Amino acid sequence: MTNKSFAFILGVIFCLILTSVIGVHAQCDSTLQAVTTAGGYSMKSITTEGDTLTYPVETWSAKFIFTYESDSSYNNWSFSEFLINRRKLFLSNWCNQRVINYNESTQQAEEDWTPEALRSNSTTKIFPVHAGDTLQFYRELFWIDRVTMQRSFDMYKNSETISYSVELVNAETGNRILQIDTFSIEANQQRGKVGIYSWYPMASRIRCIVPPCEGLSTAFIRINTYAAGPNRQPFVRKDQYSPMMSDKHLASLWYLGYNDSVEVNNKNSHQASCEISVSETTTPGTIKVGYNWPSTTVHNITIYTVGGAVVWSAPLPLPSNPLPVVVPPGLLIVVGSSNGLAVCTRKAYVPAY
């Protein structure tokens, strides 16, 4: 047998083993993601054929879906539609229809990948990037009450606190450049109100502007998942290829109602008495900042980016109440303070224009 023949046989055996491991439907890092690199995310040219919706190929993208189960709750977090300047980004270590950390025979989660391996392999492919570029992705967060088997915004039970962060990483140095998004849902020993910490609503298109960073030329986006508690289970990840649904979902009354219901029933939303208010205006890039006057607790209002940069600050009283303030697009934190100490905060999200 020649060396070439032996190498060919080894290659065939490797492909057979790989197929048996990931399943015949899995396409690992194939050209499937690269069918089109067209920009945008709108559901253009949707046509109906019977009961089936047909979506143009340019509106599909790869996604990671993370699930975490306990005996009482089921969490489902999906991340898709990764774009830079409205051009698609591709996912790395992605295999269509592959399920990681799950035993099909026992239908139980099991740790094939360690938490560290799951984090390091849940990334986009490396892409060129510059300060001022716009990054975005779409994410949906749901949890199911396994008593009622319904999506739940007001009931939750899980013995572990679970969380994630999404970060931009310098591909050359491995250093984090920017935390783009973060979310945590607290452990609950008894079924009851949900305790969450989140920058954005549960269904959101997340955007950020790449900050100046010396030597930055290539980067990738990483999704880190964490579980902490006495009965920690592994996160299960499913890789999927599906239509880009953010435009449709974010215009849906059901999704908007779900976002609002979670906010209302979040037991960590304990600042109802905050004396400052934030509202949108019809003028792009402007919000209205208001306050109760005379104020008993707040003496200064400051607006920050989530990265901690000060956008605007002024002592009370303001020239008008409420006062229109020109701000950059993105997520902002409005802080009411007294003698240099934060008294209460409000969030404001300003769309790009």
C-alpha positions, 0 to 999 in steps of 0.5 A: 500500500502506498503512502497516498493510499494509506493517507486517503483511507485514514481520511475516509475513516476520520470523516466517518468518525466525524459524521457519527459524532456530529450527525449527518445533518451537521455541517461544521464551519461549512460554506453554509454561512457564506451563502451570502454576505449581504448586509442588513437584517430586514425580512425583505421579500417574504412570500407565503406558500400555503402555511409555509413562509419562504425567506430569501437566502440573504435573510438567514444567519447562523446562531448559537442557542444556549439552554440551561435546565433544572427540575423546575425551570428551562432557560433558552438564550439565542444569539444571532444576526451578528453584523459589523457595519450591517455586513454579516459576521460568521460564527466559529466552531459552528456546526449546523444542527450540532448539539453540545453537552447533551446525551441524546440517549438519556436526554440529559445534559452532560459535560462534553466540553468544560465551561472554559472550552464552551466559552472559548469556542462560542465566538465569531470568526475573526474579522477586521475592525476599526474604531468607529465601526458599528457592531450588532447582534440580536438576542432573545432570552426566555425561561419556562416554568416547568410546572405550567410548561409556559414561558414565564415572566413572573415565576422562576425556580432554579438553585443556581444563578446563571449569567452570560457576557458578550465581549469584543476581544482583540484577536492579536492580544486576547485582551477584552476591548469592550463588554457589549452585553451582560445578563444574570438571573438569580437563583430562586429556591422557591417559585416566585418573582424573577430576579434579573440584572440586564442592560437591555430588554429580553428581546433586543438588537444590541448595538455598540460602537468600537472604541479607539484602541491602540494596535487594534486591527482584528477582533472577534466576539465571544459569548461567555456563559456561567453557572454558580450554585450547589447543583451546577449543570453544564450549559447545552449549546445548539448550533442553528441556521435560520431566518433573521427574525429581529425586525419581525419580532421587535415589531410584534406586540407579543414580544414587546408585551413580554419585554414589558412584563419581565421589567414589571415583574423583576423583583430587582426593579426597586427604584420606583421612587427614583426622583429622576425620569427619562423619556424619548423625544421625536428628535433623533439623538435626543432624550428628555431628562426630568426630575421631581422639584423640589428634590429631596435627594437628587442634586446632580444628574449625570449621563454615562455610557455603559463603558463609564464615559460621561456624556452629560452632567448638570446640577439641579435645578435644570434650565427646564424640566424636563430638559432635552439633552443631545446624546449618542446612540446606544445604551445610556445610564442616567444617574441621580447623585447627591454629594458625589454618591449615586442615589438612583439610576434610570436606563435610556436606549437611543436608536442609531439615526 
